[in-house]
Amino acid sequence: MSLRNFSAPLWFLLLIAVAGLVAGYVLVQRSRRKRTLRFTNLELLDKVSSSGPSRWRHVPAVVLVAALLLLTTAMAGPTAEQRVPRNRATVMLVIDVSLSMEATDVAPTRLKAAQVAAKSFAQGLTPGVNLGLITFAGTATVLVAPTTDRGGVAKAIDNLKLAQSTATGEAIFAALQSIEGFSQVVGGPEGPPPARIVLMSDGKQTIPTENEDDPRGSFTAAKAAADKKIPITTISFGTAEGTVEIESRIQSVAVDDAAMEEIATLSGGDFYKAATADQLRKVYDTLGEQIGYEIKEADASRPWLILGTLAALISAALSLVFGQRLP
């Protein structure tokens, strides 16, 4: 029942006609009363009737005026902010498959927990979102180009394999390239669909080895994403206690929250931390709501139309009850 915005407020000029009807009804009632007093034998009227006309006879008219007010409001086109599914958007899901994802600090392993949560995220996205999948370790691989077919993405997630090293920057550049290629194909008069990268990783970048500001590093890639207005939502997955056995040696694979947060900040995206499988699922659920839906000004006239129609029907019924005729 919104009264905030209206798409056709000129229809409210009809309220002048409604006010005229109310004034006319009052004048007619007063005129009728005067005629009754002029031509009626009051002594005989007192003997026949002990009370004057019932005030209930005005109820149908009051309800009818309410119906006209409600219907006029509906015609003025009230609008309200509503949560509606996106009909066009591109999302690249980028998942770390480096050896550190074999750590068991998140049961059963980081990778297994990530697969379950990522599949749920993919299958829960609204149909209008084109979803692609990239995995990365020492190199980045586009497993699924952006598509509305969730089955292919789910199957690819099930078949993820671990590999050495972590080239976070290469993964972001691959995602940007995939988005650009897809946008050129589907871009229309409205321009390319809005895009976003969802990056889930548990470890520190190892390729390139110098630092994240390398031309192919993650910070450089994040700045490139910002230039293209493609935000990166990062999910830092795992704990500080994670370890894996590599070449018969136990190695610490603590998450690098600072680097993941910096990537999100540089790109204009959001940073999330998930230390358990349940937390990761909740993060993906939140992202599904943010990505799959948008807030738009939508038509909100239906409730006013329904109430106005019901009030008109009630007015007609009351008129039959009290006056044996329709208004």
N, C-alpha and C positions, 0 to 999 in steps of 0.2 A: 504494500500500500504506500507507494512512494509519492511524495509531494515536492521533491527536490528540483527535478528538471522536467521540462515538457518539450516535445518535438514540434507541437503545433498549438502554441498557447492562444492563438487568435480565436480558437473555438470557445474560449471563455467569454467571448462577447455574447454567447447564447444566454449567459446568466442574466443579461438585461431582459431578455424575453421571459425568463423564469420569474424574475422580480416583477415584471409586468403582469404575469399570470396571478401571482400572489396578491398584488394590489387589486387586480380585477375581481378576484374571489372575495376579498374583504369588502369591496364596494357593493358587490352583488348581495352579499349577506346583509349588509346594513340596509340596502334598498328594500330587500324583501321584508325585513323586520318593520320598516316604516310603513310599507303597504299593509302589512298584517295588522298593525296597530290602528291604521286609518279606517279600514273597512271591516274590522271584526267586532262583533258584539262581545265586549269584555266580560259582561256579567254572565252571558251564556257560556263563554269560553272557560270561565272559572268553575262553572258547574260541571262541565264535561271533562275538563282536564285539571288535575291538581298540580301539575308541574309543566314547565315550559319545554321547548324542544330539547332533545338530548344533545349534549356536547360531543358525544361519540360520533355524530354525523360528520364532524370535521376531520376525523382520523384518516379516512381514505385520501382526502386532499393533502394532508400533511405528508403522508407516506409517498404520494405521487410526486410532490415537490422534492422530497429526498431522492427519489429515483431519478428525477431530471438532473439534480445536482451531481449524482454519481455518474450518470451517463455522459454528462457534459465533461466531467473530469477525464473520463476514459477517452473521449474524442480529442481532448487536448494532448493526448499522447504522453502520459507520464513515463519517465525512464528511471532506471535504477542500475547501480553497479551490480553486475552478476558475474559469477564464475562460469566461463564457457570453455569448452575444449578448443584447443588450437587447431586450426585447419591447415596450417603450414608452418613447419619448423624443421630444423636440421640439428641433430645431436650426434656427436662422435663420442662413443664410449671407449676410453683408452685405459687398458689394464696392464699393469706391470706383471710380467711372468719371469722375472729374474729368479735365480736360485734362492734368494732370501724368502721368497713366497712359500718355501717348503717348511718354514719355521712353524712349530706347534704351539707357540704362545697363544694362538687363537685356534681353538679346536674345530675340526681335527687337524687342519693346517690352514695357514693363511689363504692359500690358493683355493682349497675346497670351500671355505667359507665365502670367499669372494665370488666364486662361481655361482653359488646358491643365490646370493644377494643380487648379483648382476642379472641373472636370469629373471628373477622376480621383477626387477626394475624394468627390463626390456619388455616383458609380457604385460606389465601394468601401464605402459605409456599409452596415451590416447592415440587413436588410429591416424590422426593427421600428422603425427610426428615421424619424420624419416630418421631412422636410427642406423648408424654405422658402427663398426667394431674394429679397433686397432689393438694389437698386443705389441709389447716391446720388452726386449732384454738388451742384448748388444746392438740389435737393429730393430727397426719398427716394421710391422707387417700389417697391411690393411686386409683383414680377414673378410669383412663384409662392407661393401659400399653402402651409403645411405639408402634405406629402403623402408617401406611400411610393412614388409614381411618379417614378422617377429620370429617365425620358425627358423629361418636361416641364422639369425643372430643367436638364438638359444642353442642351436646345434653347434655353432662355432665355439660358444662359451664352454660347452661340455667337453670339447676336444682340446682345451688349452694345454700346452706343453711348456715345461720350464726350460730356461736356457741361461747362459752366463751373461754377466754384466748388466748395466742399467743405463740406457741412452735416453734419458727423459726428454732432452731437447729434440732429438730426432723424432720421437713419438709425437710431440706437439706440432712440429713442422709437417709431418705426414698427415696429421688430422686437418691442419689448415689447407693443405693441398687438396685433400679429399673433399672438403667443404666447398672450396672454390670451384673444383671441377663439377660438382653436383649443382651448385648454384647457377653456373653457366647454362646448364641443361634445362633447369626448371624455372629460372628467372623469367618473369613476365612483366606486364605493365606496372605491377606493384613493386618490382625489384626482387632481389633474391630473398628467400625466406630467412627469418632470424635464425641464427646459429649459435651453438654453444658446444664447448668441449668439456666432458666430464672425465677427469684424470684421477685414477686410483693407483697409488703406489705406496710401498712400505719402506723404500730404501733411498739412500743417497745416490745421486748421479755418479756413475763411474766412467762414462764415456760422453764427452771428452774428460780427460783426467784433470785438466788444469783447474777450472772452476766453472760455475754456471754461467758466467759472463762471456764464455767462449762464443765465437760466431755461431756455433752449432749447439750451444748450451741451452739449458732450460730457461734461464732468465732472459736470454736474447729471444728465444722462441715466444716467451710470454709477452714481451714487448711487441713482437711482430703481431701477435694475436690482438693486442690492444689497438694497434694501428688499424687493423681490419675490423675493429669493433666486434670481436668474437671473444666473449669472456670465457675463462677457464675456471670451472669449479673443481677444486682439488679435494681429494679424500686421503688423508694420511691414515693408513691402516696398519695396525699392529701395536706392539708395546716396546718399551725400552729394554725388556728382558729377552727378546727374541734371539735365538741362536740356531745355526744350521751347521751340519757337518759337511765340509768341502775338502776333498782330497785327504780324508782321514783326520782332519783338524776341525775342532769346534770354533766357529767364528761368530762373533756378535753381529746381529743384523737389526740393531735398534732403528726405529723409525726416525726420519728426518723431518720433524714437524716444521721447523723453521723454514727449510727450503720450500716445502709444499705451500706454506702460507704465503711466502714471498711470490711464488708463481701466481697464486690467485690474486694477490694485491696488484702485481704489475699488469695483469691482464684485465683487471676490473671485475674479477669474479669473486666467488665465495670460497672460504676454507672450512673444511669439516675434519674432525678427528674421530676415528672409530677404533677403539681398543678391543672390542669384542664383536662376535658375529651379529649379535642382536643390535648393537650400536650401528654397525654397518648397514643392516637392513633398514633401520629407522632413518638413516641418512638418505638411502636410496628412495625410501617412501616419500621423504620430504622433497627430494629433487623431482620425483615423479609428479608431485602436486604443482611444483613451481614451473616445471617445463611443459607439462601436458595441458595446463590450463592458464587462462589469462582473464583479467578483470576488464569487462567492457560495459559501456552504457547500453543496456538492452531495454526493449519495450516492456513496460510494467503496467499496461492498461487492463490486462485480463481480470485481475481482482475487482477493479472498479466496474468493469462491464458486467461481471457476474452479479455483483451486489446490486447494481442498478436494475438489471433485468428482474432479479428476485423481488426487489422493492416494488417494481411496476406490477408484477403479478399479485403481490400481497395487497397493493392498493386496489386492484380490480376485485379481488375476493372480498375485501372489507366493504367496498362500495355495494356489492351484491347483498352482503349481510345487513348493512345499515340502511341502504336506500333502495334495495330491490332493483338496482339498475347499475350499469357500468358508468364510470365517470365520463 
